[in-house]
Amino acid sequence: MKKILFTLLFSCLALFCLPISVSADTTGDLTVKFNELQFTVEDYNVPNPEVIYSKSGVTEVATVIDRDTGKVVETIELIPDLSRSTITSHTLIRSATFARTTLQLSVNIELYNNGSFRQINSVKGYYLGITNFIANTFIEGKNVNVWSPNGYPTTSIKYAYNGTLTAVIDSNASGQIKAELLGAGFNFGGSFGGKTYYRVPFNQNGTISLY
């Protein structure tokens, strides 16, 4: 009897220590659930995604994998405010990679907590940028916004961002870089003055909410 109880206890502990893999909803929306907030991507363009939850220090990490290819599509992270204050500040970061070029959205949200009651007080700030790149890359026609359709305080906010990632390489650059850009969805955009341009558009929107 003791041996059986020990085995059951060990199995439960193992479940808490390992990353948790979750099949995503097949409705076209991808929902990632953290302890404090829920992050939804609408009209997700990966037909068979899988979400693996883990932690890096205090940061909660959701890694999205394409089950058909086994490749990491993006990571979504929540950096929580672990203070016991009534008003706390949490940062959500979404990082999607195109040919080793990472497009990152960062949103800082202020929450009000009082017992079981919670609300989103405001969005303290947001930023869309490139964190690393395979070639000289910039964003053309960048638009980004995070807002509450019903004002504040609220239980959910919307986000939307779009634009075009433009990579610029020397026209005599290695074929490997060109092939990697094309393989990641970039399109040839012409050559001018010894430079060759590759572009890929992006358009994302969704909801950040309490639950």
trRosetta pair geometry for C-beta under 8 A, 3 or more apart (Angstrom, degrees):
i j d omega theta_ij theta_ji phi_ij phi_ji
1 4 5.8 -53 -153 32 32 111
1 5 6.6 29 152 -15 65 105
2 5 5.8 -55 -149 38 33 110
2 6 6.2 36 153 -21 66 107
3 6 5.7 -54 -148 36 30 113
3 7 6.4 33 153 -21 64 105
4 7 5.8 -54 -151 33 31 112
4 8 6.5 29 153 -17 65 106
5 8 5.8 -55 -149 37 32 111
5 9 6.3 33 154 -20 66 107
6 9 5.8 -55 -147 37 30 112
6 10 6.3 31 155 -20 65 107
7 10 5.8 -55 -149 35 30 111
7 11 6.4 31 154 -21 64 106
8 11 5.7 -55 -150 34 31 112
8 12 6.6 31 154 -19 65 104
9 12 5.9 -55 -151 34 31 110
9 13 6.5 29 153 -17 65 106
10 13 5.8 -56 -150 37 32 110
10 14 6.4 35 152 -23 65 106
11 14 5.7 -53 -151 32 32 114
11 15 6.8 36 152 -23 63 100
12 15 5.8 -51 -156 27 35 113
12 16 7.0 28 151 -14 64 103
13 16 5.9 -58 -156 35 38 109
13 17 6.4 28 153 -17 69 112
14 17 5.8 -63 -146 39 33 108
14 18 6.2 20 164 -15 70 112
15 18 6.6 -62 -139 36 26 101
15 20 8.0 48 -178 -90 77 99
19 52 5.1 31 156 176 126 101
19 53 6.2 170 -163 77 76 48
19 54 4.3 -33 -107 -76 104 99
20 52 7.0 164 81 -154 41 55
20 53 4.6 -7 56 50 94 105
20 54 8.0 176 22 -64 65 56
21 50 6.0 -1 -169 172 98 115
21 51 7.4 151 -156 83 48 46
21 52 5.0 -18 -99 -100 71 82
22 50 7.1 156 77 -166 42 67
22 51 4.8 -22 64 67 96 96
22 52 7.6 173 18 -82 69 34
22 53 7.0 36 -2 -15 113 104
23 50 5.9 -40 -105 -112 52 79
23 51 7.9 159 -107 23 4 79
23 67 7.9 9 -120 -56 86 149
24 30 5.1 -24 -159 -127 141 83
24 31 7.3 150 -151 37 88 63
24 44 7.5 -50 145 68 151 165
24 49 4.4 13 13 82 144 98
24 50 6.6 -140 -13 -94 91 26
24 51 5.7 99 -69 -18 93 102
24 64 7.8 29 -55 -135 139 99
25 29 6.1 -6 83 76 127 77
25 30 7.1 180 46 -110 88 36
25 31 6.0 41 4 15 125 103
28 42 7.5 23 125 -174 93 56
28 43 5.4 -12 161 -113 109 43
28 44 6.2 170 175 33 46 74
29 40 5.7 0 178 -171 115 105
29 41 6.7 165 -160 82 63 51
29 42 5.3 -24 -110 -116 94 50
29 43 7.2 0 -82 -29 63 31
29 44 6.3 115 -139 -11 18 101
29 206 7.5 132 -148 -125 98 105
30 40 7.0 158 82 -154 49 54
30 41 4.5 0 54 52 100 103
30 44 4.1 77 -21 -67 107 151
30 46 7.7 35 -63 51 138 103
30 49 5.8 -5 -109 65 126 155
30 51 7.5 142 -172 -60 105 119
30 64 7.0 29 -177 -120 150 138
31 38 6.4 -6 -169 -178 99 105
31 39 7.3 151 -156 81 50 47
31 40 4.9 -15 -102 -102 76 84
31 41 8.0 -156 -70 24 36 64
32 38 7.1 161 83 -161 50 56
32 39 4.5 -14 61 63 102 98
32 40 7.6 -171 23 -76 67 38
32 41 8.0 42 -5 -7 101 95
32 51 6.0 -177 -106 -139 87 147
32 62 4.4 151 -150 96 129 175
32 64 7.8 -85 -76 -65 123 106
32 76 5.1 127 64 80 173 146
33 38 5.2 -14 -109 -112 69 87
33 39 8.0 -162 -73 26 28 68
33 211 7.0 -62 -129 48 107 148
34 37 5.3 13 58 58 112 68
34 38 7.1 -165 29 -81 70 38
34 39 7.1 44 -6 -6 105 101
34 60 4.8 126 -136 99 108 152
34 62 7.4 -109 -69 -33 89 118
34 78 4.2 58 -133 -1 166 156
34 80 7.8 -173 158 -66 128 109
35 60 6.6 -176 0 -59 95 155
35 78 7.5 -165 32 97 79 149
35 80 6.8 -6 60 -84 119 148
36 78 6.8 174 46 175 100 145
36 80 6.0 134 -1 -118 135 111
36 90 5.8 -156 92 -87 147 165
36 111 6.7 -105 178 -40 124 168
36 210 7.9 -52 166 -116 60 77
37 78 6.2 169 48 -116 108 137
37 90 6.5 171 -18 111 130 150
37 92 6.6 -90 92 -71 150 124
37 109 7.1 98 -87 63 150 153
37 208 6.0 -2 180 -174 124 92
37 209 7.1 140 -161 73 75 29
37 210 6.8 -61 -114 -89 60 49
38 207 7.9 6 104 109 93 93
38 208 7.2 158 80 -157 53 45
38 209 5.0 -27 62 68 102 81
38 210 7.2 103 13 -154 97 6
38 211 4.8 54 -25 -16 136 125
39 62 7.8 -170 55 36 126 148
39 76 5.6 -165 90 175 154 144
39 78 7.8 -162 -28 -64 127 106
39 92 6.1 155 -87 -154 130 140
39 94 7.4 177 178 -73 145 114
39 206 7.1 61 175 120 66 136
39 207 7.9 174 -153 91 35 53
39 208 5.7 -6 -106 -108 68 77
40 206 4.5 -164 100 -176 68 113
40 207 4.5 9 51 53 116 87
40 208 7.6 -160 24 -72 74 35
40 209 7.3 9 -1 12 112 108
41 44 5.1 80 104 -83 110 95
41 204 6.5 -43 -146 -162 100 106
41 206 4.5 -80 -109 -65 31 149
42 205 5.5 -27 43 90 117 79
42 206 4.7 177 -10 -93 82 73
42 207 7.5 74 -44 -7 105 84
43 205 7.9 36 31 54 106 87
44 49 6.4 -58 146 -10 144 142
46 49 4.5 83 100 -63 123 100
46 64 7.2 142 43 155 158 118
46 66 5.2 -123 -156 -101 124 91
46 73 5.5 -55 -65 -99 153 160
47 68 7.2 33 67 -21 100 136
48 66 6.7 77 75 -165 79 63
48 67 4.4 -88 131 49 107 109
48 68 5.2 102 55 -34 129 96
49 64 5.3 -18 -164 -168 121 101
49 65 6.9 135 -159 71 65 43
49 66 6.5 -47 -102 -99 62 47
49 67 6.9 157 -138 -11 10 92
49 73 6.7 -62 -119 16 107 150
50 64 7.3 146 73 -157 43 52
50 65 4.7 -26 64 64 97 96
50 66 7.9 149 18 -113 85 3
50 67 4.8 94 -23 -65 114 101
51 62 5.3 -15 -165 -170 107 104
51 63 7.2 143 -157 72 52 44
51 64 5.7 -23 -98 -99 70 68
51 65 7.8 178 -81 19 22 76
52 62 7.3 146 71 -159 42 51
52 63 4.7 -22 61 61 97 98
52 65 6.4 36 -8 -7 111 117
53 60 7.3 -20 -160 -173 96 91
53 61 7.1 144 -156 84 48 57
53 62 5.6 -20 -97 -101 69 71
54 61 5.0 -23 69 68 81 107
54 63 7.0 11 16 -4 110 110
55 58 7.4 -39 -170 -149 111 11
55 59 6.7 146 -161 78 65 52
55 60 6.0 -36 -104 -105 78 49
55 61 6.4 163 -103 15 22 92
56 59 4.7 -19 66 66 87 109
56 61 5.5 56 -5 -30 102 132
56 77 7.9 -37 35 -130 118 124
58 79 7.3 70 100 -151 96 63
58 80 6.2 -113 153 50 106 93
58 82 6.1 -86 -156 -40 143 134
59 77 5.4 -1 177 -170 113 115
59 78 6.9 164 -161 79 65 46
59 79 5.2 -27 -108 -96 92 69
59 80 7.8 172 -109 7 41 75
60 77 6.7 152 82 -158 55 59
60 78 4.4 -2 56 54 107 99
60 80 6.8 55 -4 -26 106 109
61 75 6.1 -22 -164 -168 96 114
61 76 7.7 142 -160 78 48 46
61 77 5.2 -15 -104 -104 67 87
62 75 6.8 150 80 -161 52 60
62 76 4.5 -15 62 63 107 94
62 77 7.3 -165 24 -75 70 40
63 72 6.0 -53 -175 -133 105 107
63 75 5.2 -24 -104 -105 65 87
64 72 7.2 103 76 -163 54 63
64 73 4.6 -55 106 59 102 107
64 74 5.1 9 47 57 117 75
64 75 7.1 -167 14 -86 78 33
64 76 7.0 53 -24 -4 109 99
65 70 6.7 -16 -179 -158 115 33
65 71 6.9 165 -153 85 72 31
65 72 5.7 -46 -99 -100 74 50
65 73 6.6 167 -114 0 17 89
66 69 4.6 17 100 39 121 97
66 70 7.0 -39 80 15 77 17
66 71 5.2 7 39 56 111 81
66 73 5.4 105 -39 -54 90 109
67 70 7.5 31 -153 -72 26 48
72 75 7.3 -2 179 -50 119 87
72 97 7.5 41 104 33 97 127
73 96 7.0 -24 151 -133 71 88
74 94 6.6 18 163 -177 131 80
74 95 6.0 172 -163 89 84 51
74 96 4.0 -34 -99 -96 122 70
74 97 6.8 173 -97 6 64 73
75 93 8.0 8 108 107 90 93
75 94 7.7 180 93 -148 48 43
75 95 5.1 -1 57 57 87 102
76 92 7.2 -8 -175 -172 90 93
76 93 7.2 168 -155 87 45 53
76 94 5.0 -6 -109 -106 83 76
76 95 7.7 -174 -79 23 39 66
77 92 7.2 159 85 -156 53 47
77 93 4.5 -7 57 57 101 100
77 94 7.9 -170 23 -73 66 36
77 95 7.6 18 1 2 106 106
78 90 6.3 -5 -169 178 95 113
78 91 7.3 152 -157 82 47 49
78 92 5.6 -18 -101 -101 71 70
78 93 7.9 -173 -75 20 27 73
79 90 6.8 166 82 -163 59 62
79 91 4.3 -1 52 59 109 100
79 92 7.9 -153 22 -68 72 26
79 93 7.1 46 -12 -8 103 111
80 88 7.9 4 -180 158 74 133
80 90 5.4 -14 -124 -120 50 103
81 85 7.5 -49 143 42 125 109
81 88 3.8 178 84 -174 134 101
81 89 5.0 103 -57 56 142 53
81 90 5.5 -108 -2 -69 91 67
81 111 7.8 -173 43 38 124 107
83 88 6.2 178 62 -110 91 100
85 88 5.6 147 69 -71 98 76
85 113 7.9 105 100 48 53 108
86 112 6.4 4 154 -155 83 70
86 113 5.9 -156 -157 65 45 69
86 114 6.0 23 -143 -76 102 82
87 110 6.3 0 -174 -175 98 102
87 111 7.2 165 -152 84 50 47
87 112 5.7 -21 -99 -102 73 65
87 113 7.7 177 -80 21 25 76
87 121 6.7 -4 -134 -10 105 156
88 110 7.3 160 83 -154 38 56
88 111 5.1 -15 63 60 88 97
88 113 6.4 15 5 1 113 120
89 108 6.2 4 -176 -177 102 99
89 109 7.2 159 -154 81 55 41
89 110 5.5 -26 -99 -99 74 68
89 111 7.6 -180 -83 18 25 75
89 124 6.4 -1 -136 -6 114 154
90 108 7.4 164 84 -153 37 54
90 109 5.3 -23 65 63 86 92
90 111 6.3 25 3 -8 113 117
91 106 6.3 -5 -173 -170 106 94
91 107 7.0 160 -153 81 57 44
91 108 5.0 -22 -99 -99 83 73
91 109 7.6 165 -89 17 32 72
92 106 7.3 164 86 -152 52 45
92 107 4.8 -7 58 58 99 97
92 109 6.9 29 -4 -4 104 116
92 208 6.3 -152 8 -121 166 137
93 104 6.3 -9 -170 -168 94 105
93 105 7.2 164 -153 85 45 53
93 106 5.0 -5 -105 -104 81 79
93 107 8.0 -172 -74 23 41 64
94 104 6.9 162 83 -151 50 54
94 105 4.6 2 53 54 101 100
94 106 8.0 -161 25 -70 63 41
95 102 5.3 -2 -170 -173 101 115
95 103 7.3 158 -152 78 50 44
95 104 4.7 -8 -102 -102 80 90
95 131 6.9 -33 -129 21 116 141
96 102 7.1 153 78 -152 34 62
96 103 5.2 -17 64 60 88 96
96 104 7.9 178 24 -79 59 45
96 202 7.7 149 82 -134 142 142
97 100 6.6 7 -173 -99 113 18
97 101 6.8 142 -158 70 64 40
97 102 4.9 -30 -97 -94 78 74
97 103 7.7 -180 -87 18 28 69
98 101 5.0 -29 71 65 81 97
98 102 7.9 166 23 -84 64 27
98 103 6.8 31 4 -11 107 107
98 165 6.1 136 62 73 150 164
98 184 4.6 124 -173 155 69 126
98 185 6.3 -80 -143 51 111 108
98 186 7.0 114 161 -49 119 93
98 200 5.8 -158 -167 66 154 153
99 134 5.2 -73 135 7 91 147
99 167 7.6 -40 81 -55 135 160
99 180 4.8 122 -145 142 108 91
99 181 5.0 40 -123 -98 175 46
99 183 7.0 121 -89 70 104 83
99 184 3.5 -129 -43 0 91 156
99 186 6.6 -38 -3 -13 145 121
100 132 6.9 -71 164 118 76 104
100 133 6.9 97 116 -169 80 24
100 134 4.0 96 74 -62 113 101
100 180 7.3 2 9 156 106 137
101 130 6.4 -32 -175 -150 92 115
101 132 7.0 -151 -129 100 39 58
101 133 4.2 27 -113 -123 89 72
101 134 5.6 -82 -46 8 86 84
101 135 7.6 -46 -68 38 121 67
101 137 5.0 33 -133 15 139 174
101 165 6.4 135 119 -175 142 141
101 167 6.8 -128 -53 -81 156 117
101 184 7.9 128 31 129 97 160
102 130 6.6 128 76 -160 58 61
102 131 4.6 -38 86 53 118 98
102 132 5.1 43 19 43 110 81
102 133 7.5 -121 21 -67 63 56
103 128 7.4 4 -179 -172 89 89
103 129 7.9 -175 -150 101 55 24
103 130 6.2 -35 -99 -98 55 68
103 139 7.8 102 -123 -85 107 117
103 165 6.5 -102 -69 -76 124 128
103 202 6.5 175 117 -13 176 174
104 127 8.0 11 108 105 90 90
104 128 7.2 174 90 -147 49 47
104 129 6.0 -20 61 67 91 67
104 130 7.3 135 16 -116 87 18
104 131 4.9 45 -9 -25 136 117
105 126 7.1 -4 -174 -174 84 103
105 127 7.5 166 -152 86 44 49
105 128 5.2 -10 -102 -101 73 83
105 144 7.2 -178 -122 -141 103 130
105 159 7.2 109 169 164 146 142
105 161 6.1 -173 -96 11 128 155
105 204 7.8 -124 -28 82 149 137
106 126 6.4 171 91 -153 57 56
106 127 4.8 -2 55 54 103 92
106 128 7.8 -172 22 -73 68 40
107 123 6.6 -53 -169 -147 97 109
107 125 7.8 -178 -149 96 43 47
107 126 4.5 -3 -106 -108 70 102
107 146 5.5 139 -124 -100 121 163
107 159 6.5 -87 -73 -93 148 142
107 208 6.7 -145 99 -39 154 164
108 123 7.0 112 78 -171 60 63
108 124 4.2 -60 108 64 110 105
108 125 4.9 20 40 53 118 80
108 126 7.0 -155 19 -72 70 55
109 120 6.0 -51 -174 -141 113 105
109 122 7.7 177 -154 93 55 43
109 123 5.9 -35 -104 -110 68 62
109 124 6.9 -166 -91 8 13 89
109 157 7.5 -166 -115 22 121 144
109 208 6.8 -146 -68 133 151 142
110 120 7.2 106 78 -168 57 61
110 121 4.4 -55 106 61 106 109
110 122 4.9 15 43 54 119 80
110 123 7.6 -155 14 -84 82 14
110 124 5.5 98 -34 -45 101 106
111 118 6.2 -11 -175 -166 111 101
111 119 7.2 157 -156 81 66 37
111 120 6.1 -46 -102 -105 67 51
111 121 6.6 162 -123 2 12 91
111 210 8.0 122 -128 -83 116 115
112 117 7.9 -26 115 121 93 90
112 118 6.7 158 83 -153 60 49
112 119 4.9 -6 53 57 107 86
112 120 7.8 -173 14 -93 82 5
112 121 5.0 99 -32 -54 102 107
112 153 6.7 -49 20 -122 132 142
113 117 7.5 149 -156 87 40 59
113 118 5.3 -4 -103 -104 69 87
114 117 4.9 -15 68 65 87 105
114 118 7.8 173 27 -77 60 46
118 210 5.5 174 103 -137 118 147
119 153 4.1 40 150 167 134 132
119 154 6.8 128 -171 57 93 21
119 155 6.4 -74 -128 -78 68 65
119 210 7.3 -85 -113 -21 30 155
120 123 7.9 15 169 -56 117 68
120 148 7.3 175 97 -88 126 129
120 152 6.9 -97 108 -129 81 95
120 153 6.2 154 74 -163 51 77
120 154 5.1 -31 61 70 106 74
120 155 6.5 145 6 -114 99 17
120 156 7.3 147 8 -47 141 12
120 157 6.2 -121 128 -29 164 109
120 210 6.7 -156 -36 -31 94 109
121 152 6.2 61 176 -178 36 123
121 153 5.5 -37 -106 -105 45 97
122 152 5.4 27 -84 -137 67 164
123 126 6.4 -15 170 -34 123 107
123 146 5.0 175 -151 113 164 118
123 147 7.5 -92 11 -90 146 31
123 148 7.7 -178 -16 -30 109 94
123 157 6.3 130 -57 -154 118 167
126 144 6.6 -146 120 143 117 118
126 146 4.6 121 -32 4 158 134
126 159 7.5 -176 -140 -126 158 115
127 144 7.9 60 -167 112 17 158
128 139 7.4 76 125 -80 105 175
128 142 6.4 177 92 -166 125 121
128 144 4.2 -179 -6 -73 136 156
128 161 5.2 159 -92 -146 154 150
128 163 8.0 143 131 9 140 137
129 139 7.6 -122 -128 -10 42 135
130 133 5.8 22 165 -57 128 113
130 137 5.7 -176 -148 98 163 107
130 138 7.2 -119 0 -113 144 34
130 139 6.8 -178 -35 -36 107 99
130 165 7.6 117 -89 -128 122 104
133 136 7.0 88 116 -110 143 12
133 137 4.2 -163 -140 22 143 119
133 167 7.3 177 -173 -113 117 99
134 137 7.6 61 46 -32 64 128
134 167 7.2 -1 70 -135 92 140
134 177 6.4 168 149 -143 115 94
134 180 6.4 -132 -178 108 166 135
134 181 7.2 -158 82 -71 138 86
135 167 4.5 79 74 -171 118 107
135 168 6.5 -165 142 64 113 40
135 169 4.7 -59 -146 -73 146 97
135 173 7.7 18 -111 -148 128 169
135 177 6.3 96 -60 -177 119 129
135 181 7.3 -20 10 -73 133 126
135 198 7.9 77 60 39 146 117
136 167 6.9 126 76 -158 51 59
136 168 4.8 -40 83 62 107 93
136 169 7.3 163 32 -76 88 51
137 165 6.0 1 -174 -175 116 93
137 166 6.6 160 -151 83 64 45
137 167 4.6 -25 -95 -96 93 72
137 168 7.4 176 -83 14 41 70
138 165 7.9 164 86 -151 27 53
138 166 5.7 -21 64 62 72 96
138 168 7.9 6 12 -4 95 110
139 142 4.4 56 128 -69 124 114
139 163 4.8 34 -177 133 102 148
139 164 7.0 139 -161 70 57 45
139 165 6.3 -34 -101 -96 66 54
139 166 7.4 150 -110 16 16 86
140 163 6.2 161 77 180 46 95
140 164 4.4 -22 61 65 100 103
140 165 8.0 -169 19 -77 81 7
140 166 5.1 56 -17 -19 113 128
140 199 7.4 -32 28 -130 132 120
141 162 7.6 -36 121 117 100 83
141 163 4.9 170 88 -135 73 75
141 164 5.8 50 42 12 109 95
142 161 7.6 -13 -167 -167 78 96
142 162 7.9 167 -147 89 39 44
142 163 4.2 -5 -97 -87 51 149
143 160 7.6 -18 121 119 100 92
143 161 6.4 177 95 -145 61 52
143 162 5.3 1 56 55 102 80
143 163 6.2 166 17 -59 65 89
144 159 8.0 -7 -168 -172 79 89
144 160 7.4 -178 -143 95 42 53
144 161 4.0 9 -108 -109 81 105
145 159 7.2 178 94 -148 51 51
145 160 5.6 -1 57 57 89 88
145 161 7.4 169 20 -76 53 67
146 157 6.1 42 176 147 87 126
146 158 7.2 -178 -150 92 49 49
146 159 4.6 -9 -105 -104 82 87
146 208 7.8 4 -151 18 113 129
147 157 6.5 -179 95 -164 22 95
147 158 5.8 -17 65 60 73 91
147 159 8.0 144 18 -88 58 45
148 151 5.7 -99 103 35 119 1
148 152 5.6 126 34 -61 160 73
148 154 4.5 171 -148 0 134 159
148 156 7.6 135 -129 95 84 49
148 157 4.8 -63 -81 -109 73 84
148 158 7.4 146 -103 14 26 78
149 158 6.2 57 -36 -6 97 124
150 154 5.6 135 72 -110 99 120
151 154 6.8 157 90 -56 42 113
154 157 6.4 112 89 -65 134 76
155 209 6.1 38 139 -159 75 89
155 210 4.7 -89 -162 40 83 110
156 207 5.5 -4 -175 -173 117 112
156 208 6.8 161 -155 85 65 45
156 209 3.6 -11 -106 -104 96 101
156 210 7.0 -120 -65 21 67 69
157 207 7.2 152 79 -155 39 63
157 208 5.2 -12 61 61 90 95
157 209 7.4 -180 22 -77 54 61
158 205 7.1 5 -179 -173 97 98
158 206 7.5 180 -150 99 64 29
158 207 5.9 -38 -103 -100 60 67
158 208 7.9 -180 -90 20 13 75
159 204 8.0 -4 114 117 96 92
159 205 6.5 -176 95 -145 56 57
159 206 6.1 -8 57 61 91 69
159 207 7.5 169 17 -93 79 19
159 208 6.3 51 -16 -13 116 106
160 204 7.1 180 -146 97 48 53
160 205 3.9 0 -105 -105 84 102
161 202 7.6 2 113 114 88 107
161 203 7.9 -165 98 -139 47 37
161 204 5.8 -2 58 60 81 90
161 205 7.6 163 18 -77 50 64
162 201 7.4 8 -171 -179 91 92
162 202 6.2 -167 -139 98 54 63
162 203 4.1 16 -112 -109 111 72
162 204 7.2 170 -76 22 67 55
163 201 7.4 -164 108 -147 30 66
163 202 6.3 -1 59 55 64 90
164 199 5.2 2 175 -168 117 110
164 200 6.9 161 -158 79 70 32
164 201 4.9 -40 -100 -97 81 65
164 202 7.3 161 -99 14 31 72
165 186 7.5 -86 93 -99 104 98
165 199 6.8 156 82 -153 53 55
165 200 5.1 -8 56 59 103 86
165 201 7.8 -175 18 -91 71 16
165 202 6.5 52 -17 -13 99 114
166 189 7.2 -40 -136 22 94 166
166 197 6.1 -18 -167 -163 100 102
166 198 7.3 152 -156 79 50 46
166 199 5.0 -13 -102 -100 73 87
167 181 5.8 -136 65 -123 152 133
167 186 6.2 -30 24 -129 123 153
167 197 7.3 146 78 -157 51 50
167 198 4.6 -15 60 62 102 98
167 199 7.5 -168 21 -75 70 39
168 195 5.3 -4 -170 -176 101 122
168 196 7.4 152 -154 75 53 42
168 197 5.7 -18 -100 -101 72 71
169 173 4.3 -52 160 -3 118 158
169 177 6.0 157 -124 121 160 137
169 178 7.2 -139 68 -74 153 77
169 181 7.9 -137 -12 -33 137 151
169 195 7.1 146 75 -157 30 71
169 196 5.5 -25 67 61 82 93
169 198 7.4 15 7 2 106 110
170 173 4.6 128 64 -48 80 90
170 194 6.5 -22 -148 155 74 90
170 195 6.6 -62 -109 -107 36 57
170 196 7.4 25 120 14 17 91
171 191 5.2 65 -104 -146 119 129
171 194 5.3 -122 7 -167 115 46
171 195 6.4 -122 -40 -90 85 6
171 196 4.8 117 -100 -34 65 102
172 194 7.9 -31 -3 -163 92 87
173 177 5.2 -51 144 54 123 136
173 178 6.7 141 91 -42 104 94
173 196 7.3 -123 23 37 112 120
174 177 5.3 98 70 2 85 95
174 178 7.5 -155 103 1 49 88
175 178 5.4 -57 -150 42 44 113
175 179 5.9 45 153 -23 75 106
176 179 5.8 -55 -145 37 28 110
176 180 6.3 29 155 -21 63 106
177 180 5.7 -55 -148 35 31 111
177 181 6.5 32 154 -18 64 104
178 181 5.9 -55 -152 35 30 111
178 182 6.4 25 154 -13 65 109
178 196 7.6 -8 -103 106 110 147
178 198 7.6 171 -136 -61 65 141
179 182 5.8 -57 -145 41 31 108
179 183 6.0 32 155 -21 66 111
180 183 5.6 -55 -143 39 29 113
180 184 6.4 22 158 -16 63 110
181 184 6.0 -65 -150 38 28 105
181 186 4.0 -44 168 50 88 142
181 198 4.6 36 160 137 142 168
182 186 6.0 -82 -82 69 34 84
182 187 7.7 74 -120 -102 72 31
182 188 7.4 0 -92 -45 105 85
182 198 7.4 -106 -64 -139 64 135
184 200 7.1 -79 114 -52 87 160
185 200 4.8 79 112 -128 95 134
186 198 3.9 44 159 159 130 113
186 199 6.3 135 -155 62 82 17
186 200 4.5 -84 -94 -42 57 105
187 198 6.6 162 72 -158 31 70
187 199 5.7 -32 57 65 85 73
187 200 6.7 132 3 -81 77 63
188 196 7.5 -44 -146 180 85 106
188 197 7.8 99 -173 84 47 60
188 198 6.2 -38 -100 -105 37 77
189 196 7.9 131 59 172 74 62
189 197 3.7 -65 78 105 114 101
189 198 5.9 177 5 -99 100 19
189 199 4.6 72 -60 -4 136 106
190 196 7.5 -164 107 -145 32 61
190 197 5.7 3 61 44 69 108
191 194 7.7 -11 179 -138 100 4
191 195 6.7 173 -153 88 66 41
191 196 4.6 -27 -98 -97 90 75
191 197 7.3 -176 -86 9 38 75
192 195 6.0 -21 69 61 65 89
192 197 7.4 9 18 -15 98 114
